[in-house]
Amino acid sequence: MKTLKMRKPALFSFEECLWFLNRNYDDCLHHIEPGQLSKAICINGENIAFTLRADEQHLLVDLNHGGGDNFPEAALIQYIMEWFDLDRDITPFYGLLEKNKTLGYMAKDFAGFRLISIHDLYEALCWSIIGQQINLTFAYTLKRRMVEQYGQKLEVNGQSLYIFPRPEVLQYATVADLRKQQFSERKAEYLLLVSKMFAEGSISQEMVRQCASYEAQVALLTAIRGIGIWTANYALMKTLKQLQAIPYGDVGLLNALLNHALIKDKKDTVGIDKLFKRFKGWESYLVFYLWRSLSSKS
């Protein structure tokens, strides 16, 4: 087994990120044990599996499956860098947090927490569609059913590790197929439409990335049936790292704002805008930390 080393940046806590990924939800796309996680991904057409752990100064990447002599190690390193947003200096965000009397505690209590991404825009959009208007527990159940049926599976050290379905595969499912997995008819239709569009190339991650502005990216995504403002902003935040993306209307975000008495009620758009203006350029990080505040490590 080959092990790659990545130096940990300042203000990064693997433990904090690992805990967030393991909030007792049944996420089928990674497997977590104390101090480490295992994941399967496809890089340059090759399915690989790796285990990620950490020592005092490094992230350690154990290659468990795939990764022969010509394996592009740099591509895997870059994947992990993007996954945990490791190449970003987040000290300016911490400066803004520390100036805020209500939220200043986050700089200490959540020290080293990073915006954990979804690498693939297609996956992020599908996950957003799955999660619309249902609780997270059921959303993860639906995702597992879909991934196990249409994704790829690697058996590594007695573990089943799954790779999210490709649009070229999922586009051939039917509404009836997804209805059997307890998807609503509308969600099934939206998932199949997005899959077909990505498979045919009428939309792509690069196409969205090349839009002239953030507003143009939102407009391009929301023109697709089933993708509203919340879904577009969530996907842009998680995949393209658009830090001004705010998933307006998100129940968790609104609850966190209410918990901190930062808004009067869930319709207090003035209060929401007032807060986010103080964190201009770091809006998505603030969203992520507010989500983080909804849980405790107890």
Contacts in CASP RR format, 6 or more apart in sequence:
PFRMAT RR
TARGET T0000
AUTHOR 0000-0000-0000
METHOD contacts of the structure
MODEL  1
MKTLKMRKPALFSFEECLWFLNRNYDDCLHHIEPGQLSKAICINGENIAF
TLRADEQHLLVDLNHGGGDNFPEAALIQYIMEWFDLDRDITPFYGLLEKN
KTLGYMAKDFAGFRLISIHDLYEALCWSIIGQQINLTFAYTLKRRMVEQY
GQKLEVNGQSLYIFPRPEVLQYATVADLRKQQFSERKAEYLLLVSKMFAE
GSISQEMVRQCASYEAQVALLTAIRGIGIWTANYALMKTLKQLQAIPYGD
VGLLNALLNHALIKDKKDTVGIDKLFKRFKGWESYLVFYLWRSLSSKS
1 62 0 8 1.000
1 63 0 8 1.000
1 64 0 8 1.000
2 62 0 8 1.000
2 63 0 8 1.000
2 67 0 8 1.000
3 60 0 8 1.000
3 61 0 8 1.000
3 62 0 8 1.000
3 63 0 8 1.000
4 60 0 8 1.000
4 61 0 8 1.000
4 63 0 8 1.000
4 73 0 8 1.000
4 76 0 8 1.000
4 77 0 8 1.000
5 58 0 8 1.000
5 59 0 8 1.000
5 60 0 8 1.000
5 61 0 8 1.000
6 58 0 8 1.000
6 59 0 8 1.000
6 60 0 8 1.000
6 61 0 8 1.000
6 77 0 8 1.000
6 80 0 8 1.000
6 81 0 8 1.000
6 86 0 8 1.000
7 57 0 8 1.000
7 58 0 8 1.000
7 59 0 8 1.000
8 14 0 8 1.000
8 54 0 8 1.000
8 57 0 8 1.000
8 58 0 8 1.000
8 59 0 8 1.000
8 86 0 8 1.000
9 86 0 8 1.000
9 87 0 8 1.000
10 91 0 8 1.000
11 90 0 8 1.000
11 91 0 8 1.000
11 94 0 8 1.000
11 111 0 8 1.000
11 112 0 8 1.000
12 84 0 8 1.000
12 86 0 8 1.000
12 112 0 8 1.000
12 114 0 8 1.000
13 111 0 8 1.000
13 112 0 8 1.000
13 113 0 8 1.000
14 35 0 8 1.000
14 52 0 8 1.000
14 53 0 8 1.000
14 54 0 8 1.000
14 59 0 8 1.000
15 35 0 8 1.000
15 54 0 8 1.000
16 110 0 8 1.000
16 111 0 8 1.000
16 112 0 8 1.000
16 113 0 8 1.000
17 84 0 8 1.000
17 112 0 8 1.000
17 113 0 8 1.000
17 114 0 8 1.000
17 116 0 8 1.000
18 32 0 8 1.000
18 35 0 8 1.000
18 36 0 8 1.000
18 37 0 8 1.000
19 297 0 8 1.000
20 113 0 8 1.000
20 116 0 8 1.000
20 292 0 8 1.000
21 27 0 8 1.000
21 30 0 8 1.000
21 32 0 8 1.000
21 37 0 8 1.000
21 116 0 8 1.000
22 32 0 8 1.000
22 37 0 8 1.000
23 295 0 8 1.000
25 136 0 8 1.000
25 137 0 8 1.000
25 140 0 8 1.000
26 137 0 8 1.000
26 140 0 8 1.000
26 141 0 8 1.000
26 144 0 8 1.000
27 140 0 8 1.000
27 143 0 8 1.000
28 140 0 8 1.000
28 143 0 8 1.000
28 144 0 8 1.000
28 147 0 8 1.000
28 148 0 8 1.000
28 162 0 8 1.000
29 39 0 8 1.000
29 147 0 8 1.000
29 162 0 8 1.000
29 163 0 8 1.000
29 164 0 8 1.000
30 37 0 8 1.000
30 38 0 8 1.000
30 39 0 8 1.000
30 161 0 8 1.000
31 37 0 8 1.000
31 38 0 8 1.000
31 39 0 8 1.000
31 159 0 8 1.000
31 161 0 8 1.000
32 38 0 8 1.000
35 53 0 8 1.000
35 54 0 8 1.000
36 51 0 8 1.000
36 52 0 8 1.000
36 53 0 8 1.000
37 51 0 8 1.000
37 52 0 8 1.000
38 49 0 8 1.000
38 50 0 8 1.000
38 51 0 8 1.000
38 52 0 8 1.000
38 64 0 8 1.000
38 156 0 8 1.000
38 157 0 8 1.000
38 159 0 8 1.000
38 161 0 8 1.000
39 49 0 8 1.000
39 50 0 8 1.000
39 52 0 8 1.000
39 161 0 8 1.000
40 47 0 8 1.000
40 48 0 8 1.000
40 49 0 8 1.000
40 65 0 8 1.000
40 152 0 8 1.000
40 154 0 8 1.000
40 156 0 8 1.000
40 161 0 8 1.000
40 162 0 8 1.000
40 163 0 8 1.000
41 47 0 8 1.000
41 48 0 8 1.000
41 50 0 8 1.000
41 79 0 8 1.000
41 119 0 8 1.000
41 163 0 8 1.000
42 48 0 8 1.000
42 152 0 8 1.000
42 163 0 8 1.000
43 72 0 8 1.000
43 75 0 8 1.000
43 76 0 8 1.000
43 79 0 8 1.000
44 72 0 8 1.000
44 75 0 8 1.000
46 66 0 8 1.000
46 67 0 8 1.000
46 71 0 8 1.000
47 65 0 8 1.000
47 66 0 8 1.000
47 152 0 8 1.000
47 154 0 8 1.000
47 163 0 8 1.000
48 63 0 8 1.000
48 65 0 8 1.000
48 66 0 8 1.000
48 67 0 8 1.000
48 71 0 8 1.000
48 76 0 8 1.000
49 63 0 8 1.000
49 64 0 8 1.000
49 65 0 8 1.000
49 66 0 8 1.000
49 154 0 8 1.000
49 156 0 8 1.000
49 161 0 8 1.000
50 61 0 8 1.000
50 62 0 8 1.000
50 63 0 8 1.000
50 64 0 8 1.000
50 76 0 8 1.000
51 61 0 8 1.000
51 62 0 8 1.000
51 64 0 8 1.000
52 59 0 8 1.000
52 60 0 8 1.000
52 61 0 8 1.000
52 62 0 8 1.000
52 80 0 8 1.000
53 59 0 8 1.000
53 60 0 8 1.000
53 62 0 8 1.000
54 60 0 8 1.000
59 80 0 8 1.000
61 76 0 8 1.000
61 77 0 8 1.000
61 80 0 8 1.000
63 71 0 8 1.000
63 76 0 8 1.000
64 156 0 8 1.000
64 157 0 8 1.000
65 154 0 8 1.000
65 156 0 8 1.000
79 119 0 8 1.000
80 86 0 8 1.000
81 87 0 8 1.000
82 117 0 8 1.000
82 119 0 8 1.000
82 241 0 8 1.000
83 116 0 8 1.000
83 117 0 8 1.000
83 119 0 8 1.000
84 114 0 8 1.000
84 116 0 8 1.000
84 117 0 8 1.000
85 114 0 8 1.000
85 115 0 8 1.000
85 116 0 8 1.000
85 117 0 8 1.000
85 241 0 8 1.000
86 114 0 8 1.000
88 114 0 8 1.000
88 241 0 8 1.000
90 112 0 8 1.000
90 114 0 8 1.000
90 285 0 8 1.000
92 282 0 8 1.000
93 279 0 8 1.000
93 282 0 8 1.000
93 285 0 8 1.000
93 286 0 8 1.000
94 107 0 8 1.000
95 107 0 8 1.000
96 278 0 8 1.000
96 279 0 8 1.000
96 282 0 8 1.000
97 103 0 8 1.000
97 104 0 8 1.000
97 106 0 8 1.000
97 107 0 8 1.000
97 289 0 8 1.000
98 104 0 8 1.000
98 107 0 8 1.000
100 278 0 8 1.000
102 260 0 8 1.000
102 261 0 8 1.000
102 262 0 8 1.000
103 260 0 8 1.000
103 286 0 8 1.000
103 289 0 8 1.000
106 289 0 8 1.000
106 292 0 8 1.000
106 293 0 8 1.000
110 289 0 8 1.000
110 292 0 8 1.000
110 293 0 8 1.000
113 288 0 8 1.000
113 289 0 8 1.000
113 292 0 8 1.000
115 237 0 8 1.000
115 238 0 8 1.000
115 241 0 8 1.000
115 284 0 8 1.000
115 285 0 8 1.000
115 288 0 8 1.000
116 288 0 8 1.000
117 238 0 8 1.000
117 239 0 8 1.000
117 241 0 8 1.000
118 124 0 8 1.000
118 127 0 8 1.000
118 235 0 8 1.000
118 238 0 8 1.000
118 239 0 8 1.000
119 239 0 8 1.000
120 164 0 8 1.000
120 205 0 8 1.000
120 239 0 8 1.000
121 204 0 8 1.000
121 205 0 8 1.000
121 208 0 8 1.000
121 235 0 8 1.000
121 239 0 8 1.000
121 240 0 8 1.000
122 167 0 8 1.000
122 194 0 8 1.000
122 195 0 8 1.000
122 198 0 8 1.000
122 205 0 8 1.000
123 164 0 8 1.000
124 234 0 8 1.000
124 235 0 8 1.000
124 238 0 8 1.000
124 239 0 8 1.000
125 194 0 8 1.000
125 221 0 8 1.000
125 227 0 8 1.000
125 231 0 8 1.000
125 235 0 8 1.000
126 164 0 8 1.000
126 170 0 8 1.000
126 191 0 8 1.000
126 194 0 8 1.000
126 195 0 8 1.000
127 139 0 8 1.000
127 143 0 8 1.000
128 227 0 8 1.000
128 230 0 8 1.000
128 231 0 8 1.000
128 234 0 8 1.000
128 235 0 8 1.000
129 187 0 8 1.000
129 190 0 8 1.000
129 191 0 8 1.000
129 194 0 8 1.000
129 226 0 8 1.000
129 227 0 8 1.000
129 231 0 8 1.000
130 139 0 8 1.000
130 142 0 8 1.000
130 143 0 8 1.000
130 146 0 8 1.000
130 183 0 8 1.000
130 187 0 8 1.000
130 191 0 8 1.000
131 139 0 8 1.000
131 142 0 8 1.000
132 187 0 8 1.000
132 230 0 8 1.000
132 231 0 8 1.000
134 142 0 8 1.000
141 182 0 8 1.000
142 181 0 8 1.000
142 182 0 8 1.000
142 183 0 8 1.000
145 181 0 8 1.000
145 182 0 8 1.000
146 165 0 8 1.000
146 170 0 8 1.000
146 178 0 8 1.000
146 181 0 8 1.000
146 183 0 8 1.000
146 191 0 8 1.000
147 162 0 8 1.000
147 164 0 8 1.000
147 165 0 8 1.000
148 162 0 8 1.000
149 177 0 8 1.000
149 181 0 8 1.000
150 165 0 8 1.000
150 169 0 8 1.000
150 170 0 8 1.000
150 173 0 8 1.000
151 162 0 8 1.000
151 163 0 8 1.000
151 164 0 8 1.000
151 165 0 8 1.000
151 166 0 8 1.000
151 169 0 8 1.000
152 162 0 8 1.000
152 163 0 8 1.000
152 165 0 8 1.000
153 160 0 8 1.000
153 161 0 8 1.000
153 162 0 8 1.000
153 163 0 8 1.000
154 160 0 8 1.000
154 161 0 8 1.000
154 162 0 8 1.000
154 163 0 8 1.000
155 161 0 8 1.000
166 199 0 8 1.000
167 194 0 8 1.000
167 195 0 8 1.000
167 196 0 8 1.000
167 197 0 8 1.000
167 198 0 8 1.000
167 199 0 8 1.000
168 199 0 8 1.000
170 191 0 8 1.000
170 192 0 8 1.000
170 195 0 8 1.000
171 192 0 8 1.000
171 195 0 8 1.000
171 196 0 8 1.000
171 199 0 8 1.000
173 191 0 8 1.000
173 192 0 8 1.000
173 195 0 8 1.000
174 192 0 8 1.000
175 185 0 8 1.000
175 188 0 8 1.000
175 189 0 8 1.000
175 192 0 8 1.000
177 188 0 8 1.000
178 187 0 8 1.000
178 188 0 8 1.000
178 191 0 8 1.000
178 192 0 8 1.000
179 185 0 8 1.000
179 188 0 8 1.000
183 191 0 8 1.000
186 226 0 8 1.000
189 225 0 8 1.000
190 225 0 8 1.000
190 226 0 8 1.000
190 227 0 8 1.000
193 224 0 8 1.000
193 225 0 8 1.000
193 226 0 8 1.000
194 203 0 8 1.000
194 224 0 8 1.000
194 227 0 8 1.000
197 203 0 8 1.000
197 224 0 8 1.000
198 204 0 8 1.000
203 220 0 8 1.000
203 224 0 8 1.000
205 239 0 8 1.000
205 240 0 8 1.000
207 220 0 8 1.000
208 217 0 8 1.000
208 220 0 8 1.000
208 221 0 8 1.000
208 236 0 8 1.000
208 240 0 8 1.000
209 217 0 8 1.000
209 240 0 8 1.000
211 217 0 8 1.000
211 220 0 8 1.000
214 236 0 8 1.000
214 242 0 8 1.000
214 244 0 8 1.000
214 245 0 8 1.000
217 232 0 8 1.000
217 236 0 8 1.000
217 240 0 8 1.000
217 242 0 8 1.000
218 229 0 8 1.000
218 232 0 8 1.000
218 233 0 8 1.000
218 236 0 8 1.000
221 227 0 8 1.000
221 228 0 8 1.000
221 231 0 8 1.000
221 232 0 8 1.000
221 235 0 8 1.000
221 236 0 8 1.000
222 228 0 8 1.000
222 229 0 8 1.000
222 232 0 8 1.000
227 235 0 8 1.000
229 248 0 8 1.000
230 247 0 8 1.000
230 248 0 8 1.000
230 249 0 8 1.000
230 250 0 8 1.000
233 245 0 8 1.000
233 246 0 8 1.000
233 247 0 8 1.000
233 248 0 8 1.000
234 245 0 8 1.000
234 247 0 8 1.000
234 250 0 8 1.000
236 242 0 8 1.000
236 245 0 8 1.000
237 243 0 8 1.000
237 245 0 8 1.000
237 246 0 8 1.000
237 247 0 8 1.000
237 284 0 8 1.000
237 287 0 8 1.000
241 284 0 8 1.000
242 284 0 8 1.000
243 281 0 8 1.000
243 282 0 8 1.000
243 283 0 8 1.000
243 284 0 8 1.000
243 285 0 8 1.000
244 280 0 8 1.000
244 281 0 8 1.000
244 283 0 8 1.000
244 284 0 8 1.000
245 283 0 8 1.000
245 284 0 8 1.000
246 253 0 8 1.000
246 276 0 8 1.000
246 283 0 8 1.000
246 284 0 8 1.000
246 287 0 8 1.000
247 253 0 8 1.000
247 287 0 8 1.000
248 272 0 8 1.000
249 266 0 8 1.000
250 287 0 8 1.000
252 290 0 8 1.000
252 291 0 8 1.000
252 294 0 8 1.000
253 287 0 8 1.000
253 290 0 8 1.000
253 291 0 8 1.000
254 263 0 8 1.000
254 266 0 8 1.000
255 294 0 8 1.000
256 290 0 8 1.000
256 291 0 8 1.000
256 293 0 8 1.000
256 294 0 8 1.000
257 263 0 8 1.000
257 272 0 8 1.000
257 275 0 8 1.000
257 290 0 8 1.000
258 265 0 8 1.000
258 266 0 8 1.000
259 293 0 8 1.000
259 294 0 8 1.000
260 290 0 8 1.000
260 293 0 8 1.000
262 271 0 8 1.000
262 275 0 8 1.000
263 271 0 8 1.000
263 272 0 8 1.000
263 275 0 8 1.000
264 271 0 8 1.000
275 286 0 8 1.000
276 283 0 8 1.000
276 286 0 8 1.000
279 285 0 8 1.000
279 286 0 8 1.000
END
